[in-house]
Amino acid sequence: MATKEKRDTTEPGPAWRAWGRALLGGAVMAVALGTGNALGEALVRALDLDGYPAQLLPAALVSALAVPVVLALRTGRPGSGRPLGLGTPASAAHGFARGLAVTTACAALVLGGGTAAGWVRWSGPDPRALVSFLVGNALVAVLLEALPEETTLRGYAWASLRDRFGGLLSALGTTLVFLLVPAASTVVQAGVAQAVGVDAPPMGLAPAGQDAVAYPVLLSVFGLTLIAARTAPGRAPLWAAIGTHVAFLSVNRVVFEGGRRDAGWSAHVSPVHAAILELGYLAATAAVFTGARLLASRGRAPASGPRTAVSGPRVRAAAAWLRPVLPSGPRATASGGRRVQPSAATTYSVGVWAGGGSGLVPPVRVLSRASAPLPGAGRRGRPGTAVRRNPGTRRR
């Protein structure tokens, strides 16, 4: 039994191979980001585009370069342990909305507290301009950052590490790769920009105008929050991370950059308070997703185990409240046994999206009462076993 559990939780293979695949996912994102931005700028000039189309074209190029490569890498691995987490197309909207709703609610709560404390002073909102900005920004954010980054990093890189290592090491390793992507993309963009004859931003660990210390700290907390969204229960967990990513970018660009971006609403916040508020609502978002995962794991505990009068009703009440986002548990079969099936977060393979079918779905195993061994059956009729008599019983 111990051997079987070890085989189910650990993917065979050397550790360097898992790290190599994780770095490969980061390299795919860095090359796609740098190449897409440089080629996009060249195409914008050649086509004489301006305004919103000039923002949308480079973003579409980044997704077109990154996502198909990662899908091909994952589906091309026979026997790969974990899918990317894209789920089925029908469940993608549900996962995206879940990430968007949780992150936006946590941001509203923390920013509301900052406003009550006097840290935030808001401008007068322009509802029409705000809605127009949010819709346009969401599409660019999905194509330029959220979809390609989550697919390559929290999808391919995390799944590659999780096939081999535990959850904590996989989360930290994926976040480390996430920190390397911006700097690597500036190197790629500089080379491609020189080849196509366009300007490129300066190379460095942080974008121009960002603090060299505060930016990696914020990026690390953001990366861990995205891991929490990726590993939360529910269908299409990668789309929950994509929704979280889009919500974070939208909130920050409206609240802290709304005046410069003509977002229709903005706030005046000191740099110190802005950093506290950003880290605060990211931590609250990660806590919600992590709490949902812990509740789901307790709710899936074996029914035959001991129950306490305190934890049982609370877990059942929380599971009923979170029923729309929790994966379905084991179901009873007609024969009276239990159908053992993995959670929805791990059943759907990327083959559903790539058109190759759900080849990574583990087989369903059915245990029926008729096929289960009877208690003590292994001890009856065993050859060479003598019947022991009670020493106190006399033969008559």
N, C-alpha and C positions, 0 to 999 in steps of 0.2 A: 504493500500500500504506500509506503514512504517513497518508493522509487517512482510510482505512478504520479504522485503529487509533485515531485520534483520535476518530472518530465513535462507536466502541464504548465508549470509556472516559469520555467527557464528554457529559453530557446538554445539549442545546441549551437556551438560555434565560438570562435575566439572573440575576446572583447574588442580587439582592434578592428574587427570587421564591423561591429555595431557602431563604433565611433567613426569609422570611415564613412559609413552610410549617412550618419547624422551630419558630418561635415559636407558630404556630397549634397544633401538637401540645402544646407546653407549656401554652398557654392552656386547651386542652381538659382537660388533667389538673388544672390549678389550679381551674377551675370545678367539675369533677366532685368533687374532693376537698373543697372548701369547701362546696359545696351538699349533697353526700352526708352529710357530718358534721352539718351544721345540721339538714337535714330528718330525718336519722336520729334525732337527739336529740329532735326534736319528735314523731316517730312513736313512739319508745320511751315517752315520757311519755303520749301519747294512748292507747296500747295497754297501758300499765302493765306493761311488760316489765322483766325483771331478769336478772342473771347473764349467761350466754353468749349468749342471744338478743339481749340489748341490745348486745352487741359485734358480732354477726353482721349485724344489720339495716343499720347505717350502711355497713359494708364492702360488702354486696351492692349498696347504692345507688350507691356510688362506681364499681364496675365496670359497673353497668347504665347509668350516665350517660356513661362515658368510652369503653368498648370499641366499642359500635355506631357512635358518631360517627366514630371513627378508621377503622373498617372501611369506612364509607360514603365518607369522604374519599379513601381510597387507591384503592378500586375505582372511584370516580367519575372518576378521572383516566385518560383514554385514553392509552395509550402510556407509562405510568409505568415508569421503569427498573427499580427493585428492589422486590421484594415485602417485606412486613413481616418475613418469616422465621418465620411460624407453622408452615409445613410442612403436612403432612397430619395429620388426627386420629390416624392410626395411629402416626406418628412423634413426636407430642407427648410421650407418656410417656417415650420413650427420651431425648429432649432434656432433659426436666425432671429425670430421674434422673441424667443426666450432670452437669448443673450442681450438683445437690444433692450428689452423691458427691465431686466435685472440691473444692468449697468446704468440706464437712465434713471431708474428709481433711486439707486444708491447715490448718484451724483446730485439729484434734486434734494435728497435728504441732507447730505453734507453741505452743499452750497446754501441751502436754506439755513442751516445752523451758522454758517459763516456770515450770512446776511444779518441774522439776528444778533451776532456778536459785533457787527459793525465793520467787518473785514471787507465786505463786498458792497459796492455802490453801482446800481444798475442804471443804464440809459433807458430812454423811452422806447418800447418795442414797436417795430413796424411789422405787423403780422404777415402781410403779403411778401415782403422782402425776406422775412425769416423762413417762411415755408419754401420759397423758391430756392433759397440758399441751401436748406437742409436736403431737399430732393436732389439738387445738382451735385452737392458735395458728397452725398451718400453713394451715388453711382461712381464718381471718380475715386472715392476712398475704397470701395469694394474692388475695383479693377486695378488700382495702382498699388494698394497696400494690403487690404484685409484678405482678399481671396488668395493672391499668390503667396503671401507670407504665412498664412495659416496652413495652406496646403503643403508648402515646402518644409516648414518648421514644426508647428504643432501637429501637422499631419505626418509627413514622411520622416523627419528627423526624430520626433518623439516616438513614433511607432517603432523605428529601428532600434532605438535605445531600450524601449520598453520590452521588446522581444528578448532582450538579453539581461537587463538589469531591473532593479526595483523601481518603485514609483518616485522616490525622492531623488535618487541619482539621475533618473531619466529627466525629471523636471529641471534640475540644476544644469544638466548637460545641454538640454534644449535651449535654456535661457542663455547659457554661455555662447552657443552658436548664434543666437539671436543678436547678441551684443557685437559679434564680429561682422555681421552682414552689412551695416551702414558703411563702415570703413572700407570693406572690400568692394562695395558697389561704387564708391567714389574712384577707386583705382580703375575699375573696369570702365566707368563712364569717361574718365579722362583719356584712356586709350582709344575708345570708340569715337569720342568727340574729335580727337585729333585726326582720326582717319577720315571722318566725314566732313570736317571743316566747320565745326560749331564750337561754341564756348562751353566750358565745363566748370562746375564748382570746384573749389580747392579741395584737395585730398586731406583727410583727417579722421580721427576717431569720432568726432561730433560734427554735426552740420554747422554751417556758418551761422554765427549769432547765438549758438547754444554754449552753455557753460560746460567745460571739459569734465567737471566732477558731477554736477547735478544731472546732466543728461544721462550718463550711464546708470546712475542710481534710479532715476525715473524709469528708464528702459528696463532695468532688472525687475522692478516691482510690477511694471506693466506685463512683462513676459511671464512672471509667475501667476499673475491674475488670469492671463490667457490660458495657461496650463490648467488652472482651477476650472475655468469654463469648459475646456476640452475634455476634462475627466469627470465632469458632473453627469449625473444620470439623465437619461432621456435619449430619444432617437436623434440621429444626426448630430453627435456632439461637436464635430468640427464646425458645423454651422453655428452653434452656440458661441464658439470662440470668434467666428467671423462677425456675428452680431455684436459681441462685446467690443471687438476692435473698431467697428464702425461707430458705435455709440461713444467710445472714448474720443475718437478723432472729432466727431461732430460737436460734442460738449466743449472740448477744449478750443475748437476753432470759433465757436460762437461766444463763449464766455471770455476767453483771454485774448482772442484775436478778431473779435467781431467787428470792431471799428475799422481795422485795416483791410478786412475781407469784405466789407459791405454786407454783413450778414443780417442786418435788420435789427440786431440786438447785441449788446455787449455789456461788459462789466469793468469797473475800475478796481483792481486788486494790486496790492503791493507784491513784489516778487517773493518775499518770504511767505506771506499768506497764501499766495497762489500755489507754491510748492506743497504747503501743508494740506490744502484742500484737494489738490490732485492726488497726493499719496493717500489721503484719507478716504476718498470715495473709491479708489482702486482697492484698498484694503477691505472696505466694506463689501465690495463686489466679490472679491475672492472669498471672504468669509461666508457669504450666502451660498456660493457654489460648493464650497467645501462642506458646509453644514448639510446641504441637500445630499451630497454623496455619503456622508456619515449616516444620515437618517435612512437612506436607501439601503445601505449595507446592513444596518440593524434590522430593518424591516424584512430583509431576505434571510434572516437567521433561521436555522432549522426549527420546524415546529415542535420536534420531539425534545428540544433542549429545555432546560429549566426556565421558567418565567417568574418574574417578580410582580407583585401587585402594583408597583410604581411604574416600571418601565413599559409593561405591556400596553396599557391603554394609551399612554403618551405616544408610543411609537405608532400604534394603529391610527390615532387621530392625526398625527403629522403625515403619515402615509396617505390618508384619505384626503388631506388638504393639498398635498403635492401630487395627487394621482395623475393630473394631466402631464407632468414632466417626468414621472418615475417610470422606469422600464417594467414590463410585465414580468411577474415571477413564475414559478413552476405551476402548471395546470394539471388538474386531475384527468386521468384517462378513463375510458370506458371500462377497462379491465380492473379498475380500482388501484392502479399503480400511480406513479408520478412521472410526468414528462420532464426530463432533465434537459434544459436548453439554456444557452448563454444569454446574457442580457442583451437588450437591443443596441447598446452602445458598441458591441463587438461582433454582432452577427452579420451586418451588411458589409460586403466587400466593395472595394473601389471598382470591381468589375461591373457592377450595376451601372455605374456612370460611364465607364469606358466601353460598354457594349459587349463585354466578354462574359456576362452572366455572373451570378454570385458564387464564384468558384472558391472563395475563402470562407464560406459559411460552414461552421463545424457541423457534423452530422448530429441529428437528433437521436438520443438514446432513450428508449422506453423501458421502464422497469415495471413489470406486472407482478401481481401477487402470485399468479399461477407459476411463474418461472422462478420466484424467489425460493431459496432453500429453507426448509422447515427448521425450526429451532431444534437443535440436537440431532439433526439428520446425519451429520458427519460422524457422530459417535455410535450410531446403531449399525449392527451387522458387520462390524469391523472384524476381519479374520484374525484369529490368534488372541482375541480378547476374552479373558475368563470373567465369569460373573462372580462378583465379590459378595459374600454373604455377611450378614451382621454377625459379629463374633458372639453376641449374646443369644443367638437363636440356635436351639438344639435340633438335630435331625432325628426325626421319628421314623 
